[in-house]
Amino acid sequence: MNTQMFLNLPVKDLSKTIEFFVKLGFKFNPQFTDENAACMIVGEGSFVMLLVEKFFKTFVSKKIADTKKTTELTVAIALESRVAVDRMVETALRAGATASMEPSDQGFMYSKSFHDLDGHIREIFWMDPNHIWQT
């Protein structure tokens, strides 16, 4: 199966959110980016649509979670090394993110997390490829 995944997240200030993620090294698809939404490229076939809250509300019938007070989900991003994990989290914190949980080191997996500018939790991790199940 060849599928694509789009994760849709509400944001308060789209330009500040784009600026934040650009500092972390992410790129955006200008074809799907305007004043209401931005398409952040995460990887091949994986995207995060950052939608201004007013626009996000046109797609849902329930209230938007206040991610400063509650957790709606966590977004996990796998990187190529422990060093890359440390680098991204340090950059995020300098760019305005806040620390979430204590770092976790299980030997085969290493992770750190932060709250982005809108309070969404980002788990940044590395996993030893020798420990990934082969199918």
N, C-alpha and C positions, 0 to 999 in steps of 0.2 A: 504494500500500500504506500503510495506516495502522497502524503498529506502535508498541509501547512497548518500551523497553529497561530492564532491571533488571540492574545490576551488583551482585553479591554479594561483600562483603568481610568477612573475619574481623577482629574487634577484641578487644582485651584488656579494656578498661574502657568499657562502653557509655555510661555517664553522662558520663564525661570526654570521650568522642568526640563525643557530641551537643553538649555545651557548647562544644567547640572549633569545630564547624561552624556553630553558631548565631552565634558571634562573627564568622564569615566571611559571615554574611547568609543562610545556608540555612535553609529551613523543613522541618518534618517532618510527615508524614501520621500523625495519631494513630490512625487506623483500623488501621494496620499497624505500630504501635510498641508494644512491651511490654518486659518485662525481658530478653528474649532477642534482640530485633531492633528496629531503627529504620529507617523508610523516609524517606530524605532526598530531597526534591524538588529535582532539578537543573534541570529545564525541562519544557516540555510533552511528556509521554510519556517522559521520562528520569528514572530514579530510581536511587539507590544504597541497597541494603539493607545496613546495617551489622549484622553478626551476631556475637554473643558467640561466641568460639572454640569452646566446648563445643557450642553449637547448630549452628554452621557445620559441624562435623565430622559431623553427622548427614546431611549432603547430599553428602559426598565420601568417596571411598575412599582417597585418597592423603593424605600428611602435609601439613599447612599450612606454607607457606613461612615461614621466619624472615626477614621483610622488613627486619630490622635488618642482616642479613648478605647477603641475595640480593634480586634484583629479580624479581618475578612479573609485573608489568605496570606501565604508567604510565597515569594517568587524566588526560586532557587536558580542560580546561574553557575554552571560548571566552568572552571578555568583550567589552564594547562599545567599549573604548578602552584605550590604553596606560596612562592614569591609573588606570583600574579594575584593570588587572593589577598595577600597583605597589601600589595600596591593598590589594588582597586579600592579596598576598604579605607585605607589611609587617604586616598584621593577623595573618596566620597565624604569622609568626615571633614576634610579641609574645605569641601565645597558646600557644606551646610547640613549634611546628614547627621544623625545622632546614633550613637552605639545602641545596639539592641541586646543581644545575649553575649555572655562570655564566649571567647573562642572555644572551639571543640577540636580536639586532636585525638582521633581514634587509631592513629598509625596509618591505616589504609585510606582514611578520609580526614580531611582538615577543613574546617569551616569557620567563618566569621559572619556576623550579620549587622545590618544597620537599618534604620528607618530613613526612607528617602524624604524629600521635602514635603510630601503629602502624608507621611506616616505609614506608607506601605513598607512591609518588612522585606528586605532583600537578603537572602542567604547566599553568600558567595563561597563556593567550595571547590576543592580539588579531591579527586578520587584516583587512587592508584589503578591504572588500567589493568593490572594483573589480577585485581580483585573484582572486576566487573564480570558478572555471569555471562558466559558464552551460550548462545542459543543455536 
